[in-house]
């Protein structure tokens, strides 16, 4: 319960910091987001590539086991 209240307070403080009646950090926040979004997109892309490669390897291994007559282990 304490964590929920703390989270709500932090979220409210962040929103207040962005609003013109608060600290008016709107331009700084937008500038940060403009810089962070390409980096985040690169990170998500790399993670997706690694997951795709792992999936391809898992399928190839399952196919080898199936051809050898051993059923894949049940998950």
HTML snippet that shows the backbone in 3Dmol.js (N, CA, C, O; Angstrom):
<script src="https://3Dmol.org/build/3Dmol-min.js"></script>
<div id="view" style="width:600px;height:400px;position:relative"></div>
<script>
const pdb = `
ATOM      1  N   UNK A   1       0.821  -1.183   0.000  1.00  0.00           N
ATOM      2  CA  UNK A   1       0.000   0.000   0.000  1.00  0.00           C
ATOM      3  C   UNK A   1       0.870   1.254   0.000  1.00  0.00           C
ATOM      4  O   UNK A   1       0.557   2.235  -0.674  1.00  0.00           O
ATOM      5  N   UNK A   2       1.972   1.213   0.766  1.00  0.00           N
ATOM      6  CA  UNK A   2       2.872   2.356   0.798  1.00  0.00           C
ATOM      7  C   UNK A   2       3.482   2.610  -0.575  1.00  0.00           C
ATOM      8  O   UNK A   2       3.639   3.757  -0.994  1.00  0.00           O
ATOM      9  N   UNK A   3       3.821   1.534  -1.265  1.00  0.00           N
ATOM     10  CA  UNK A   3       4.423   1.673  -2.591  1.00  0.00           C
ATOM     11  C   UNK A   3       3.430   2.293  -3.576  1.00  0.00           C
ATOM     12  O   UNK A   3       3.815   3.093  -4.428  1.00  0.00           O
ATOM     13  N   UNK A   4       2.168   1.927  -3.460  1.00  0.00           N
ATOM     14  CA  UNK A   4       1.145   2.488  -4.342  1.00  0.00           C
ATOM     15  C   UNK A   4       0.995   3.987  -4.115  1.00  0.00           C
ATOM     16  O   UNK A   4       0.943   4.760  -5.072  1.00  0.00           O
ATOM     17  N   UNK A   5       0.925   4.393  -2.870  1.00  0.00           N
ATOM     18  CA  UNK A   5       0.799   5.816  -2.544  1.00  0.00           C
ATOM     19  C   UNK A   5       2.042   6.576  -3.006  1.00  0.00           C
ATOM     20  O   UNK A   5       1.936   7.661  -3.578  1.00  0.00           O
ATOM     21  N   UNK A   6       3.213   6.004  -2.757  1.00  0.00           N
ATOM     22  CA  UNK A   6       4.455   6.634  -3.179  1.00  0.00           C
ATOM     23  C   UNK A   6       4.497   6.779  -4.706  1.00  0.00           C
ATOM     24  O   UNK A   6       4.902   7.821  -5.220  1.00  0.00           O
ATOM     25  N   UNK A   7       4.083   5.744  -5.418  1.00  0.00           N
ATOM     26  CA  UNK A   7       4.060   5.797  -6.878  1.00  0.00           C
ATOM     27  C   UNK A   7       3.117   6.866  -7.397  1.00  0.00           C
ATOM     28  O   UNK A   7       3.444   7.575  -8.348  1.00  0.00           O
ATOM     29  N   UNK A   8       1.957   6.987  -6.784  1.00  0.00           N
ATOM     30  CA  UNK A   8       0.991   8.014  -7.194  1.00  0.00           C
ATOM     31  C   UNK A   8       1.556   9.408  -6.931  1.00  0.00           C
ATOM     32  O   UNK A   8       1.395  10.308  -7.755  1.00  0.00           O
ATOM     33  N   UNK A   9       2.219   9.589  -5.785  1.00  0.00           N
ATOM     34  CA  UNK A   9       2.815  10.891  -5.472  1.00  0.00           C
ATOM     35  C   UNK A   9       3.932  11.258  -6.454  1.00  0.00           C
ATOM     36  O   UNK A   9       4.015  12.403  -6.896  1.00  0.00           O
ATOM     37  N   UNK A  10       4.774  10.309  -6.788  1.00  0.00           N
ATOM     38  CA  UNK A  10       5.861  10.558  -7.734  1.00  0.00           C
ATOM     39  C   UNK A  10       5.292  10.876  -9.109  1.00  0.00           C
ATOM     40  O   UNK A  10       5.776  11.786  -9.782  1.00  0.00           O
ATOM     41  N   UNK A  11       4.276  10.141  -9.533  1.00  0.00           N
ATOM     42  CA  UNK A  11       3.641  10.403 -10.823  1.00  0.00           C
ATOM     43  C   UNK A  11       3.014  11.795 -10.850  1.00  0.00           C
ATOM     44  O   UNK A  11       3.141  12.516 -11.839  1.00  0.00           O
ATOM     45  N   UNK A  12       2.346  12.166  -9.778  1.00  0.00           N
ATOM     46  CA  UNK A  12       1.744  13.504  -9.705  1.00  0.00           C
ATOM     47  C   UNK A  12       2.820  14.586  -9.731  1.00  0.00           C
ATOM     48  O   UNK A  12       2.631  15.622 -10.369  1.00  0.00           O
ATOM     49  N   UNK A  13       3.923  14.371  -9.061  1.00  0.00           N
ATOM     50  CA  UNK A  13       5.016  15.345  -9.073  1.00  0.00           C
ATOM     51  C   UNK A  13       5.610  15.493 -10.471  1.00  0.00           C
ATOM     52  O   UNK A  13       5.946  16.599 -10.895  1.00  0.00           O
ATOM     53  N   UNK A  14       5.737  14.378 -11.183  1.00  0.00           N
ATOM     54  CA  UNK A  14       6.278  14.428 -12.540  1.00  0.00           C
ATOM     55  C   UNK A  14       5.339  15.186 -13.475  1.00  0.00           C
ATOM     56  O   UNK A  14       5.790  15.987 -14.293  1.00  0.00           O
ATOM     57  N   UNK A  15       4.052  14.938 -13.356  1.00  0.00           N
ATOM     58  CA  UNK A  15       3.082  15.644 -14.189  1.00  0.00           C
ATOM     59  C   UNK A  15       3.084  17.130 -13.847  1.00  0.00           C
ATOM     60  O   UNK A  15       3.021  17.974 -14.741  1.00  0.00           O
ATOM     61  N   UNK A  16       3.155  17.447 -12.575  1.00  0.00           N
ATOM     62  CA  UNK A  16       3.183  18.843 -12.145  1.00  0.00           C
ATOM     63  C   UNK A  16       4.441  19.548 -12.654  1.00  0.00           C
ATOM     64  O   UNK A  16       4.394  20.733 -12.983  1.00  0.00           O
ATOM     65  N   UNK A  17       5.556  18.832 -12.719  1.00  0.00           N
ATOM     66  CA  UNK A  17       6.794  19.425 -13.220  1.00  0.00           C
ATOM     67  C   UNK A  17       6.689  19.772 -14.698  1.00  0.00           C
ATOM     68  O   UNK A  17       7.338  20.713 -15.154  1.00  0.00           O
ATOM     69  N   UNK A  18       5.889  19.034 -15.451  1.00  0.00           N
ATOM     70  CA  UNK A  18       5.751  19.273 -16.879  1.00  0.00           C
ATOM     71  C   UNK A  18       4.768  20.403 -17.166  1.00  0.00           C
ATOM     72  O   UNK A  18       4.932  21.124 -18.151  1.00  0.00           O
ATOM     73  N   UNK A  19       3.763  20.569 -16.336  1.00  0.00           N
ATOM     74  CA  UNK A  19       2.722  21.569 -16.571  1.00  0.00           C
ATOM     75  C   UNK A  19       3.274  22.989 -16.452  1.00  0.00           C
ATOM     76  O   UNK A  19       4.212  23.232 -15.692  1.00  0.00           O
ATOM     77  N   UNK A  20       2.691  23.930 -17.206  1.00  0.00           N
ATOM     78  CA  UNK A  20       3.152  25.323 -17.136  1.00  0.00           C
ATOM     79  C   UNK A  20       2.977  25.956 -15.750  1.00  0.00           C
ATOM     80  O   UNK A  20       3.736  26.859 -15.398  1.00  0.00           O
ATOM     81  N   UNK A  21       2.005  25.510 -14.964  1.00  0.00           N
ATOM     82  CA  UNK A  21       1.812  26.080 -13.630  1.00  0.00           C
ATOM     83  C   UNK A  21       2.817  25.517 -12.626  1.00  0.00           C
ATOM     84  O   UNK A  21       2.968  26.057 -11.530  1.00  0.00           O
ATOM     85  N   UNK A  22       3.494  24.449 -12.990  1.00  0.00           N
ATOM     86  CA  UNK A  22       4.489  23.847 -12.105  1.00  0.00           C
ATOM     87  C   UNK A  22       5.867  24.371 -12.454  1.00  0.00           C
ATOM     88  O   UNK A  22       6.097  25.580 -12.474  1.00  0.00           O
ATOM     89  N   UNK A  23       6.781  23.454 -12.729  1.00  0.00           N
ATOM     90  CA  UNK A  23       8.157  23.835 -13.050  1.00  0.00           C
ATOM     91  C   UNK A  23       8.343  24.182 -14.525  1.00  0.00           C
ATOM     92  O   UNK A  23       9.376  24.730 -14.908  1.00  0.00           O
ATOM     93  N   UNK A  24       7.358  23.868 -15.344  1.00  0.00           N
ATOM     94  CA  UNK A  24       7.379  24.146 -16.793  1.00  0.00           C
ATOM     95  C   UNK A  24       8.602  23.528 -17.486  1.00  0.00           C
ATOM     96  O   UNK A  24       9.314  24.197 -18.235  1.00  0.00           O
ATOM     97  N   UNK A  25       8.822  22.262 -17.220  1.00  0.00           N
ATOM     98  CA  UNK A  25       9.926  21.537 -17.839  1.00  0.00           C
ATOM     99  C   UNK A  25       9.501  20.849 -19.137  1.00  0.00           C
ATOM    100  O   UNK A  25      10.170  19.923 -19.596  1.00  0.00           O
ATOM    101  N   UNK A  26       8.412  21.289 -19.715  1.00  0.00           N
ATOM    102  CA  UNK A  26       7.858  20.632 -20.896  1.00  0.00           C
ATOM    103  C   UNK A  26       8.883  20.535 -22.028  1.00  0.00           C
ATOM    104  O   UNK A  26       9.045  19.468 -22.619  1.00  0.00           O
ATOM    105  N   UNK A  27       9.571  21.630 -22.334  1.00  0.00           N
ATOM    106  CA  UNK A  27      10.547  21.614 -23.432  1.00  0.00           C
ATOM    107  C   UNK A  27      11.719  20.680 -23.135  1.00  0.00           C
ATOM    108  O   UNK A  27      12.222  20.003 -24.032  1.00  0.00           O
ATOM    109  N   UNK A  28      12.147  20.646 -21.884  1.00  0.00           N
ATOM    110  CA  UNK A  28      13.238  19.740 -21.513  1.00  0.00           C
ATOM    111  C   UNK A  28      12.815  18.279 -21.653  1.00  0.00           C
ATOM    112  O   UNK A  28      13.586  17.440 -22.119  1.00  0.00           O
ATOM    113  N   UNK A  29      11.598  17.994 -21.248  1.00  0.00           N
ATOM    114  CA  UNK A  29      11.089  16.616 -21.346  1.00  0.00           C
ATOM    115  C   UNK A  29      10.959  16.211 -22.811  1.00  0.00           C
ATOM    116  O   UNK A  29      11.334  15.099 -23.182  1.00  0.00           O
ATOM    117  N   UNK A  30      10.432  17.101 -23.644  1.00  0.00           N
ATOM    118  CA  UNK A  30      10.299  16.793 -25.068  1.00  0.00           C
ATOM    119  C   UNK A  30      11.664  16.607 -25.721  1.00  0.00           C
ATOM    120  O   UNK A  30      11.835  15.727 -26.564  1.00  0.00           O
ATOM    121  N   UNK A  31      12.624  17.422 -25.339  1.00  0.00           N
ATOM    122  CA  UNK A  31      13.977  17.288 -25.868  1.00  0.00           C
ATOM    123  C   UNK A  31      14.582  15.937 -25.469  1.00  0.00           C
ATOM    124  O   UNK A  31      15.226  15.276 -26.283  1.00  0.00           O
ATOM    125  N   UNK A  32      14.375  15.540 -24.231  1.00  0.00           N
ATOM    126  CA  UNK A  32      14.863  14.231 -23.771  1.00  0.00           C
ATOM    127  C   UNK A  32      14.215  13.098 -24.564  1.00  0.00           C
ATOM    128  O   UNK A  32      14.889  12.162 -24.993  1.00  0.00           O
ATOM    129  N   UNK A  33      12.896  13.196 -24.754  1.00  0.00           N
ATOM    130  CA  UNK A  33      12.193  12.141 -25.486  1.00  0.00           C
ATOM    131  C   UNK A  33      12.656  12.069 -26.930  1.00  0.00           C
ATOM    132  O   UNK A  33      12.794  10.976 -27.481  1.00  0.00           O
ATOM    133  N   UNK A  34      12.899  13.214 -27.552  1.00  0.00           N
ATOM    134  CA  UNK A  34      13.407  13.210 -28.934  1.00  0.00           C
ATOM    135  C   UNK A  34      14.754  12.512 -29.024  1.00  0.00           C
ATOM    136  O   UNK A  34      15.033  11.841 -30.017  1.00  0.00           O
ATOM    137  N   UNK A  35      15.582  12.655 -28.022  1.00  0.00           N
ATOM    138  CA  UNK A  35      16.883  11.998 -28.028  1.00  0.00           C
ATOM    139  C   UNK A  35      16.824  10.540 -27.616  1.00  0.00           C
ATOM    140  O   UNK A  35      17.620   9.727 -28.085  1.00  0.00           O
ATOM    141  N   UNK A  36      15.890  10.205 -26.745  1.00  0.00           N
ATOM    142  CA  UNK A  36      15.829   8.852 -26.204  1.00  0.00           C
ATOM    143  C   UNK A  36      15.097   7.875 -27.132  1.00  0.00           C
ATOM    144  O   UNK A  36      15.398   6.681 -27.127  1.00  0.00           O
ATOM    145  N   UNK A  37      14.155   8.361 -27.916  1.00  0.00           N
ATOM    146  CA  UNK A  37      13.361   7.448 -28.742  1.00  0.00           C
ATOM    147  C   UNK A  37      14.195   6.678 -29.771  1.00  0.00           C
ATOM    148  O   UNK A  37      13.994   5.472 -29.910  1.00  0.00           O
ATOM    149  N   UNK A  38      15.120   7.314 -30.497  1.00  0.00           N
ATOM    150  CA  UNK A  38      15.935   6.507 -31.424  1.00  0.00           C
ATOM    151  C   UNK A  38      16.790   5.463 -30.712  1.00  0.00           C
ATOM    152  O   UNK A  38      16.941   4.346 -31.208  1.00  0.00           O
ATOM    153  N   UNK A  39      17.345   5.813 -29.562  1.00  0.00           N
ATOM    154  CA  UNK A  39      18.149   4.853 -28.807  1.00  0.00           C
ATOM    155  C   UNK A  39      17.270   3.694 -28.337  1.00  0.00           C
ATOM    156  O   UNK A  39      17.677   2.536 -28.419  1.00  0.00           O
ATOM    157  N   UNK A  40      16.072   3.998 -27.849  1.00  0.00           N
ATOM    158  CA  UNK A  40      15.143   2.958 -27.420  1.00  0.00           C
ATOM    159  C   UNK A  40      14.730   2.070 -28.599  1.00  0.00           C
ATOM    160  O   UNK A  40      14.612   0.854 -28.451  1.00  0.00           O
ATOM    161  N   UNK A  41      14.513   2.678 -29.757  1.00  0.00           N
ATOM    162  CA  UNK A  41      14.146   1.894 -30.943  1.00  0.00           C
ATOM    163  C   UNK A  41      15.273   0.942 -31.346  1.00  0.00           C
ATOM    164  O   UNK A  41      15.014  -0.201 -31.721  1.00  0.00           O
ATOM    165  N   UNK A  42      16.518   1.406 -31.270  1.00  0.00           N
ATOM    166  CA  UNK A  42      17.652   0.536 -31.587  1.00  0.00           C
ATOM    167  C   UNK A  42      17.715  -0.626 -30.600  1.00  0.00           C
ATOM    168  O   UNK A  42      17.919  -1.772 -31.002  1.00  0.00           O
ATOM    169  N   UNK A  43      17.541  -0.339 -29.318  1.00  0.00           N
ATOM    170  CA  UNK A  43      17.580  -1.384 -28.295  1.00  0.00           C
ATOM    171  C   UNK A  43      16.480  -2.423 -28.527  1.00  0.00           C
ATOM    172  O   UNK A  43      16.736  -3.626 -28.461  1.00  0.00           O
ATOM    173  N   UNK A  44      15.268  -1.965 -28.796  1.00  0.00           N
ATOM    174  CA  UNK A  44      14.149  -2.888 -29.037  1.00  0.00           C
ATOM    175  C   UNK A  44      14.408  -3.716 -30.292  1.00  0.00           C
ATOM    176  O   UNK A  44      14.108  -4.909 -30.323  1.00  0.00           O
ATOM    177  N   UNK A  45      14.959  -3.093 -31.313  1.00  0.00           N
ATOM    178  CA  UNK A  45      15.282  -3.820 -32.535  1.00  0.00           C
ATOM    179  C   UNK A  45      16.310  -4.913 -32.306  1.00  0.00           C
ATOM    180  O   UNK A  45      16.158  -6.028 -32.806  1.00  0.00           O
ATOM    181  N   UNK A  46      17.365  -4.595 -31.546  1.00  0.00           N
ATOM    182  CA  UNK A  46      18.390  -5.597 -31.259  1.00  0.00           C
ATOM    183  C   UNK A  46      17.835  -6.757 -30.447  1.00  0.00           C
ATOM    184  O   UNK A  46      18.138  -7.916 -30.729  1.00  0.00           O
ATOM    185  N   UNK A  47      17.029  -6.452 -29.449  1.00  0.00           N
ATOM    186  CA  UNK A  47      16.416  -7.511 -28.638  1.00  0.00           C
ATOM    187  C   UNK A  47      15.527  -8.394 -29.516  1.00  0.00           C
ATOM    188  O   UNK A  47      15.531  -9.616 -29.367  1.00  0.00           O
ATOM    189  N   UNK A  48      14.771  -7.789 -30.421  1.00  0.00           N
ATOM    190  CA  UNK A  48      13.905  -8.559 -31.320  1.00  0.00           C
ATOM    191  C   UNK A  48      14.725  -9.473 -32.227  1.00  0.00           C
ATOM    192  O   UNK A  48      14.343 -10.617 -32.472  1.00  0.00           O
ATOM    193  N   UNK A  49      15.840  -8.971 -32.718  1.00  0.00           N
ATOM    194  CA  UNK A  49      16.706  -9.795 -33.572  1.00  0.00           C
ATOM    195  C   UNK A  49      17.242 -10.990 -32.783  1.00  0.00           C
ATOM    196  O   UNK A  49      17.221 -12.117 -33.276  1.00  0.00           O
ATOM    197  N   UNK A  50      17.720 -10.748 -31.563  1.00  0.00           N
ATOM    198  CA  UNK A  50      18.246 -11.848 -30.750  1.00  0.00           C
ATOM    199  C   UNK A  50      17.162 -12.879 -30.428  1.00  0.00           C
ATOM    200  O   UNK A  50      17.429 -14.081 -30.439  1.00  0.00           O
ATOM    201  N   UNK A  51      15.955 -12.424 -30.146  1.00  0.00           N
ATOM    202  CA  UNK A  51      14.849 -13.353 -29.876  1.00  0.00           C
ATOM    203  C   UNK A  51      14.512 -14.158 -31.130  1.00  0.00           C
ATOM    204  O   UNK A  51      14.245 -15.357 -31.051  1.00  0.00           O
ATOM    205  N   UNK A  52      14.527 -13.491 -32.288  1.00  0.00           N
ATOM    206  CA  UNK A  52      14.259 -14.191 -33.545  1.00  0.00           C
ATOM    207  C   UNK A  52      15.295 -15.249 -33.846  1.00  0.00           C
ATOM    208  O   UNK A  52      14.951 -16.349 -34.279  1.00  0.00           O
ATOM    209  N   UNK A  53      16.567 -14.932 -33.622  1.00  0.00           N
ATOM    210  CA  UNK A  53      17.638 -15.912 -33.854  1.00  0.00           C
ATOM    211  C   UNK A  53      17.485 -17.099 -32.911  1.00  0.00           C
ATOM    212  O   UNK A  53      17.640 -18.247 -33.328  1.00  0.00           O
ATOM    213  N   UNK A  54      17.185 -16.832 -31.647  1.00  0.00           N
ATOM    214  CA  UNK A  54      16.991 -17.924 -30.689  1.00  0.00           C
ATOM    215  C   UNK A  54      15.804 -18.796 -31.085  1.00  0.00           C
ATOM    216  O   UNK A  54      15.852 -20.016 -30.926  1.00  0.00           O
ATOM    217  N   UNK A  55      14.744 -18.184 -31.597  1.00  0.00           N
ATOM    218  CA  UNK A  55      13.574 -18.943 -32.035  1.00  0.00           C
ATOM    219  C   UNK A  55      13.917 -19.839 -33.222  1.00  0.00           C
ATOM    220  O   UNK A  55      13.487 -20.991 -33.278  1.00  0.00           O
ATOM    221  N   UNK A  56      14.683 -19.315 -34.160  1.00  0.00           N
ATOM    222  CA  UNK A  56      15.086 -20.111 -35.324  1.00  0.00           C
ATOM    223  C   UNK A  56      15.935 -21.299 -34.875  1.00  0.00           C
ATOM    224  O   UNK A  56      15.753 -22.413 -35.365  1.00  0.00           O
ATOM    225  N   UNK A  57      16.867 -21.064 -33.938  1.00  0.00           N
ATOM    226  CA  UNK A  57      17.705 -22.163 -33.428  1.00  0.00           C
ATOM    227  C   UNK A  57      16.869 -23.209 -32.709  1.00  0.00           C
ATOM    228  O   UNK A  57      17.115 -24.406 -32.865  1.00  0.00           O
ATOM    229  N   UNK A  58      15.883 -22.781 -31.922  1.00  0.00           N
ATOM    230  CA  UNK A  58      15.016 -23.725 -31.213  1.00  0.00           C
ATOM    231  C   UNK A  58      14.207 -24.569 -32.183  1.00  0.00           C
ATOM    232  O   UNK A  58      14.048 -25.773 -31.981  1.00  0.00           O
ATOM    233  N   UNK A  59      13.696 -23.943 -33.233  1.00  0.00           N
ATOM    234  CA  UNK A  59      12.921 -24.702 -34.230  1.00  0.00           C
ATOM    235  C   UNK A  59      13.799 -25.712 -34.948  1.00  0.00           C
ATOM    236  O   UNK A  59      13.369 -26.838 -35.199  1.00  0.00           O
ATOM    237  N   UNK A  60      15.033 -25.320 -35.284  1.00  0.00           N
ATOM    238  CA  UNK A  60      15.947 -26.245 -35.958  1.00  0.00           C
ATOM    239  C   UNK A  60      16.277 -27.420 -35.049  1.00  0.00           C
ATOM    240  O   UNK A  60      16.335 -28.560 -35.511  1.00  0.00           O
ATOM    241  N   UNK A  61      16.492 -27.162 -33.784  1.00  0.00           N
ATOM    242  CA  UNK A  61      16.792 -28.242 -32.834  1.00  0.00           C
ATOM    243  C   UNK A  61      15.597 -29.166 -32.667  1.00  0.00           C
ATOM    244  O   UNK A  61      15.762 -30.384 -32.599  1.00  0.00           O
ATOM    245  N   UNK A  62      14.401 -28.605 -32.599  1.00  0.00           N
ATOM    246  CA  UNK A  62      13.203 -29.434 -32.465  1.00  0.00           C
ATOM    247  C   UNK A  62      13.009 -30.295 -33.709  1.00  0.00           C
ATOM    248  O   UNK A  62      12.588 -31.449 -33.617  1.00  0.00           O
ATOM    249  N   UNK A  63      13.318 -29.726 -34.871  1.00  0.00           N
ATOM    250  CA  UNK A  63      13.173 -30.490 -36.112  1.00  0.00           C
ATOM    251  C   UNK A  63      14.183 -31.644 -36.148  1.00  0.00           C
ATOM    252  O   UNK A  63      13.844 -32.744 -36.586  1.00  0.00           O
ATOM    253  N   UNK A  64      15.418 -31.404 -35.692  1.00  0.00           N
ATOM    254  CA  UNK A  64      16.432 -32.469 -35.645  1.00  0.00           C
ATOM    255  C   UNK A  64      15.994 -33.591 -34.715  1.00  0.00           C
ATOM    256  O   UNK A  64      16.126 -34.768 -35.051  1.00  0.00           O
ATOM    257  N   UNK A  65      15.473 -33.229 -33.547  1.00  0.00           N
ATOM    258  CA  UNK A  65      15.017 -34.238 -32.600  1.00  0.00           C
ATOM    259  C   UNK A  65      13.838 -35.022 -33.155  1.00  0.00           C
ATOM    260  O   UNK A  65      13.730 -36.227 -32.925  1.00  0.00           O
ATOM    261  N   UNK A  66      12.965 -34.359 -33.874  1.00  0.00           N
ATOM    262  CA  UNK A  66      11.807 -35.032 -34.456  1.00  0.00           C
ATOM    263  C   UNK A  66      12.241 -36.016 -35.537  1.00  0.00           C
ATOM    264  O   UNK A  66      11.704 -37.118 -35.644  1.00  0.00           O
ATOM    265  N   UNK A  67      13.230 -35.597 -36.341  1.00  0.00           N
ATOM    266  CA  UNK A  67      13.734 -36.487 -37.386  1.00  0.00           C
ATOM    267  C   UNK A  67      14.463 -37.683 -36.809  1.00  0.00           C
ATOM    268  O   UNK A  67      14.474 -38.757 -37.412  1.00  0.00           O
ATOM    269  N   UNK A  68      15.075 -37.506 -35.639  1.00  0.00           N
ATOM    270  CA  UNK A  68      15.806 -38.609 -35.011  1.00  0.00           C
ATOM    271  C   UNK A  68      14.846 -39.576 -34.319  1.00  0.00           C
ATOM    272  O   UNK A  68      15.261 -40.651 -33.883  1.00  0.00           O
ATOM    273  N   UNK A  69      13.575 -39.208 -34.214  1.00  0.00           N
ATOM    274  CA  UNK A  69      12.598 -40.087 -33.623  1.00  0.00           C
ATOM    275  C   UNK A  69      12.341 -39.812 -32.145  1.00  0.00           C
ATOM    276  O   UNK A  69      11.519 -40.476 -31.514  1.00  0.00           O
ATOM    277  N   UNK A  70      13.041 -38.842 -31.609  1.00  0.00           N
ATOM    278  CA  UNK A  70      12.847 -38.473 -30.218  1.00  0.00           C
ATOM    279  C   UNK A  70      11.889 -37.279 -30.164  1.00  0.00           C
ATOM    280  O   UNK A  70      12.189 -36.219 -30.713  1.00  0.00           O
ATOM    281  N   UNK A  71      10.758 -37.446 -29.517  1.00  0.00           N
ATOM    282  CA  UNK A  71       9.857 -36.318 -29.428  1.00  0.00           C
ATOM    283  C   UNK A  71      10.459 -35.222 -28.539  1.00  0.00           C
ATOM    284  O   UNK A  71      11.172 -35.525 -27.583  1.00  0.00           O
ATOM    285  N   UNK A  72      10.176 -33.957 -28.849  1.00  0.00           N
ATOM    286  CA  UNK A  72      10.700 -32.889 -28.008  1.00  0.00           C
ATOM    287  C   UNK A  72      10.117 -32.942 -26.607  1.00  0.00           C
ATOM    288  O   UNK A  72       8.973 -33.364 -26.437  1.00  0.00           O
ATOM    289  N   UNK A  73      10.868 -32.529 -25.607  1.00  0.00           N
ATOM    290  CA  UNK A  73      10.356 -32.581 -24.227  1.00  0.00           C
ATOM    291  C   UNK A  73       9.154 -31.663 -24.063  1.00  0.00           C
ATOM    292  O   UNK A  73       9.095 -30.575 -24.635  1.00  0.00           O
ATOM    293  N   UNK A  74       8.198 -32.131 -23.269  1.00  0.00           N
ATOM    294  CA  UNK A  74       6.992 -31.333 -23.022  1.00  0.00           C
ATOM    295  C   UNK A  74       7.330 -30.183 -22.081  1.00  0.00           C
ATOM    296  O   UNK A  74       8.004 -30.356 -21.066  1.00  0.00           O
ATOM    297  N   UNK A  75       6.838 -29.003 -22.452  1.00  0.00           N
ATOM    298  CA  UNK A  75       7.133 -27.819 -21.626  1.00  0.00           C
ATOM    299  C   UNK A  75       6.073 -27.607 -20.592  1.00  0.00           C
ATOM    300  O   UNK A  75       6.154 -26.661 -19.810  1.00  0.00           O
TER     301      UNK A  75
END
`;
const viewer = $3Dmol.createViewer("view");
viewer.addModel(pdb, "pdb");
viewer.setStyle({}, {cartoon: {color: "spectrum"}});
viewer.zoomTo();
viewer.render();
</script>
